[in-house]
Amino acid sequence: MKMKNRKISFIKIEKKDGQEFFKLLKNYFKNRNIINRKFRVEQESNYILIPLIEDKTLVESLIKIIINKIAFQIISREGKLNFKFKHKTLHNTLKNEIPYEFLELIPKSYDILGTIAIVEFDKSKDLYDKDLISIKKRIAKGIIQLNSSVKTVFEKKSEIKGNYRLRELDLLLGEKNYETIYKENNCFFKLDIRNTFFTPRLVYERKRISSGNIKENELIIDLFAGVGPFSIQIAKKLQVNIHSFDINRFAYNYLKENIGLNKLKGRVIPHNIDINTLLDPTSSLGSMLKNKANRIIMNLPEKSLNFIVVACFLMKKSGGILHIYQFCERPNPIEKAKDKVNNSLKKLNWYIEEVINSKIVKSYSPKSDLVVIDLKIKFLK
């Protein structure tokens, strides 16, 4: 968003008092920036004109401090833009734009998907009060100012829920357009944030898997593929065959479109079915894929263990790689994740031959973490 010249307030002081003025600022305003750095400090004869932020209370505090120490005038005139100025954080963008008592409501992080930003406010605060909508909109404006690609900001209004893992969203600022194109690791993903699940917070995890020890011509199965972030990033790099499943028809349609958006070395075959139907003896697809997979990705952390029977049905009995994601409570979430998978496999006569990798991907809640376990599993003859 481009800044425009506009009338602002300046404090006009003699040049000889400049050093004393800045010393007073340092002593009395350590944590508050009273100078509006979006505009340039100007000079007129023996005077300097210092642009002030648009905070009446803070400016009044400044006047009380310097009134008996330095001769000054508060004047209003059009400011000259400081084109070198650029905020680096949302807090710095907004700290002089919203009342001090609301600064703690500025989110420390938010998601950006192409032209769309999605923000979540601390539910323990009173930010959901209808009287504070102007504060939320100002924060949304700050996000747009800080990120030139962002045109629209939505607010998360619910937790992820349902079989499609969707959440309710409210428009804060910009056009009510839910569709966007997101670039990640040199791949493009078209998606609808309202009707499909996608998180940019797994960017490094998807890069890790796609850059891992995957062999040419592997048969890979992505059981909860969504719009294709795992499948497409793997097929972008390697000559492999990937069967990508999702029950959500919106995700499936975007998956098909995203296959065309990216130049792939491998082949991604999309399927819009409930993966449990693969177990049906009458399923021709299930019969074709039974015990054929070299590698299976299970990124449905809430329910992945519920579908371990499908993974074992599809995996080569001689052994294959399973990437399984789970939410596990602290303490020792990784050990809990391993135990849960191991117990589920034993019931199906499979076992863990090797734990290739295990780690906490990210914190999920105050009590739990998202954990990934990369395993080599085999059928117990």
Buried (B, 14 or more C-beta within 10 A) or exposed (E): EEEEEEEBBBBBBBEEBBEEBEEBBEEBBEEBBBBBBBBBBBEEEEBBBBBBBEBEEBBEBBEEBBEEEBEBEEEEEEBBBBEEEEBEEBBBBBBBBBEEEBEEBBBEEBBBBBBBBBBBBEEEEEBEEEEBEEBBBBBBBBBBBBBEEBBBBBBBEEEEEEEBBBBEBEBBBBEEBBBBBBEBBEBBBBBBBBBBBBBBEBBEBBBBBBEBEBEEEBBBBBBBBBBBBBBBBBBBBBEBBBBBBBBBEBBBBBBBBBBEBBEBEBEBEBBBBEBBBBEEEEBEBBEEBBEBBBBBBBBBBEEBBEBBBBBBBBBBBEBBBBBBBBBBEEEEBBEBBBEBBBEBBEEBEBEBEEBBEBBBBEEBEEEBBBBBBBBEBBBEE
